[in-house]
């Protein structure tokens, strides 16, 4: 269990010593309205003596009840409580015994019975106050430990969720590509080119699988291979991507396969034919990457879980506490994803 820091204990012990002895300190100035007749023989030496004693007493009580007490808890609850009471009584008794023993050396007289009773009451009140403060300090430490542990567990859960989201990337375009490969295998040149692009995609997926972010430049190279597969599947005149990105944004980063997911989303939900080609525009705007396309809904609805954009939004939030922006009007569907600085 994490202990209360020594600096905190010393500060509190010093503060208690000063506050308890404040009336005596004021009496040294001999101000009639604030001077008690019981303090008329008070000296600076006696004040320092009380300051040191109360400081040491406060520090001992705080140290035991805020730290050491929790290190000796090896027995039953009743036994531990009994030990704690005995130790506190010992600190209280030893402190008063030493105070009374040294009293004549400092004040040059033996304390009277009334004065001894006054000291017993004062130190008892201080002791109770210190027990209360010790409990608060321990609760604060426990709360801090719980916050740290919760943060650690939250980070672990976020990492697990991020890994799960990364593994949920919809691979259906790979199956469609393999089906297209079956129809192209008779044409060696075209089939070879198709397989090369497909191999590049698999290689990129494997290499980026363990990374949270990739450069926009690498992602665009991957998208080029993916676009080739889409053009082969449909027709090069039915599908095209217009990329207009400033050079300063190329080194910035996005989650791997984020662009592929957005393009795939457009392909999935829009009609693609010679009479209705699909054009996708990708451009940078400030610190965002914008992917937009004109809306041409498919004549037959496509089965979709709708998790693609939701997962991408979660990935951004888990990685950098950022959100994607989705907008749609009558003609254009648009998604803006934040560009993350690699610095």
N, C-alpha and C positions, 0 to 999 in steps of 0.2 A: 504494500500500500504506500502510495506517495506521501512523504511527510510534508508538514507545513514548513515553509522556508524559514531559516534562522533569522533572516532580515526582518520578516514580518513579526516574529516573536519578539525580537529585540525592540522594534518600534513600538509595539503594543505595551511591552513591559515598561519602557521608558515613558510612554504617555501616561500610563496608570500612576507611576511614581510621581510624575510632575503634578498631575491633577490632585492626587491625594494630599500632597504637601503644599499645594497652592495657598491655602489659608495661612500656613506657617510662614511661607515666603512673604506674603503681604504684611504679616505682623512685624517683620523685621524693619519695615519702614516707619513703624510707630505712628501710624495714622489713627487718631483716636476713634473715628467712626468705624474702623475696620479691625481694631486690635482687641482681641479677647484677653481678659485678665489672666487666663490660664497660660498664655503664650508670652508673658512679660519677660520671662527669663530665657527666652529662646535665643540661640546664637547661630551664626552661619555654620559652625562646626556641627551643631545638632541637626540643622537642616540637611547638610550633606550626608550625615550619618543616616538619617531617615530615608533620604533619596536612594542611597546605596542599598539599604536593607530591603526597602519595598521593591526596588528594581530587581534584586536577586530573587526575592520571594516570588514576585510576579513571573519572572522568567522560568523559575523552577516549576511553578504550578502549570504554566502554559505548555512548557516542554513536555511534561509528563502527560497531561490530559489531552493534548493535541497530537502528540507523536508517540511517546514511549508506551503509553497505555495500550495502544493497538498492536504493539509488537509482542506483548507478553500474554496476549489472549490465547492460551493453550488449553484451558480447562473449561468447565461448564460455566454457564452464564452467571450463576450465583457465586461461584468461586472467584470469577473474574471481577465481579462487582465488589466482593469483599476485599480483594487485593487492592483495588483502586481506592476504596474508602480508607484502608489502612495506610496506604502510601500518602494520600492527601492529608490525613491526620498527622502523619509523621512530619511532613513538610511544614505543616502549620505549627506543630509543637516545637520542632527544632528551631524554627525561625524565631518564635517568641522567646524561647529559652536563651538563644544567643542575643537577642535584642535586649532582654532584661539584664543579661550578664555583662554586656558591654555598656549599658546605660550609664553606670556611675563613672566610667572612664571618659565619657563624652560630656555629660551634664554636670559632673562633679557632685552628684547626690544620688541617693537611692530612690527609685520611683515609689510613690505611695500606692496604697491598695487601690484607691480610686483611679489613679493614673494607669495602673496595671490593667484594671478592668476595662478602661477606655481603650488601651492598646489591643486587648483581646477582642473587643467588639469591632474595632476598626479593621483588624486583620481578618476577622471572620467575614465581614462584609466584602472586603477586597477579594477574599478567597472565593466566595460565592459568585462575585462578578467575573472573576477569572475563569471559573468553571463554565459559566454561560458563554463567555467569549471563546473558550476552547471548543465548545460544541459547535459554535457557529463556524469557526475556522475549519473544523473537520468536515462539516457539511459542505462548505465551499470547495474543499479539496475533492470530496466525493463527487460533487456536481461537476467539477472540472474534469475529473477522470471519466465520468460518464459521458460528458460531451465529446471528449477525445475518442473514447471507445465507439460512441455512436457515429462519429465522423469517419473513423476507420472502417467500421462495418458498412457505412453508407458508400464509401469509396469502393469497397470490395463489391458491394451489390451493383453499383454503377458500372464497374468494370465487367462484371458477369453479364449485366444486361447489355452492355456495349458489345461484348463478344457474341451474345445471343442474337443481337440485331444484325451484326456483321454476317452471321451464319444464315440469317433469314433472307439474304439477297436472292431474289427470284431467279432461278437459272433456266427458266423455260425457253429463253432465246437460244440457249445452247442446244436444247433438244430440237428446236425448229431448224437450227443450223445443220445439225446432223441429218435431219430429214432432207434438207436441200442438198447436202453432200451426196446422198444416195442417188439423186437425180442427175448429178453432175459428174459422177465418177467415170462416165464413159468418155468425157472430154478431158484428156490428160492435162492440157495447159490450164484450163479454167479450174479444174479440180485441184491442181497443184497450188494455184494461187489462193484458192479458197481455203485449203488446208493450212497453208502458211499463215494466213490471217487468223485462222482459228487457233493455231498453235501459239501465235503471239498473244492472243487473248488469254488463253489458259496460263501461259507463262506469267503474264501481268497479274492475273488473279492470284496465282500462287505466291508471287513475290510481294504483293501488296496486302496479302491476307493477314499478316501479323502487324501491319502498320495502321495507325489511326488516321494519318494524313499523308497525302502525296502531292507533289507539285502539279500545278495546273498544266504545265508543259507535258508531263508524263501522262496525265489523264487524257489530254487531247490526242496523244499518239494512240492510246488505247481506244479512244472513241473512233479514230480513223479506221481501225480494223473492224470495229463493230459496225460502222456505217457501211463498210464494204460488204459485210455479210447481209445487211438489210437490202442493199441494192441488188445483190445477187438473188436474194429470195424473191424480191418483187421485180423491179426493173430500174436501171440507173436513171431513167427519165421520170420515174414515179416517186423518187425519193432523193432529197438533197439536203445538205446541212451547210448553212452559211455562218462561218466563224469570223467574228470581228472583235479581237481582243487586243488591248494595248500591251506593248512589250513589258511595261513595268509590272503587269499583273501576272506574267507567265511564271515567275518564281514563287508566287503565292500558292497557298495550299488549300485543298478541299479533301473531304473524305474519299477514299478510293471507291471507284465505280459510281460516284454520285452523278456524273454526267450521263453515263450509260443508263442509269435508272430513269433519269428524266426523259431521255430520248426514247427509251423503251416504253415509257408511259404514254408518250405521244403516238408511237406506232401502234400500241395496243388499243387505243381508244378512238383512232381516226381512220377514215377510209383512205386506202392507198390504191390508186389505179391510174391508168393513162389519162382518163378524163378528170381525175381528182388527185393530182400529185400532192404529196405531203412535203412541205418545206419547213425546216426548223432553223430558227435563227438563234445563234449563241453570241452574246457580246458582253463586254464588261461595262459596268456603270458604277462609278465611284469605287467602293470596295465590295461590290456585289457582282456576281456572275448571273446574267439573265438568260434564261432558256425559254423561248416562246414559239408558238406555232398557231397557225390559223385553225379554227375548229371546223372539222368535217366529220361529224359523228358517223360511226359505222351503221350500216343499215340493220345489222343484227347485233344485239348487245353482246358485249364480251364479259365472260365471268371474271370477276376481279374481287379480291379481298379488300382493296383500298388501303392496304397497309404500306405500300411503297413509299409514298410521300410522308406518311406518318412516321415510318421508321427513319427516314432521312432526317426529318425534323428532330427526332429523339437523339439521333447520333450527334447532330450539331449541338444540341443542348447538353448532352453528356460530356462532349469534348471541350466546348468553349462557352457554354451557357449562352449560345446564340440561337436564333430562330430563323427558319426560312420564311419567305413571304410568297404566298400564293394569291394570284389575282386572276379574274376571268371576266370578260365582257361578252358581248354577243358574237364577236368574231375571233378573239385571240385568248388563248390560255397561256398564262405567264407564271414562271416560278423564278424567284430571285434567291440565290444561295450566297451566304457570306464568304468572302475570300479572306483566308486567315494568313496573317504575316508569318513567314518562316523564321523570322528573327526571334 
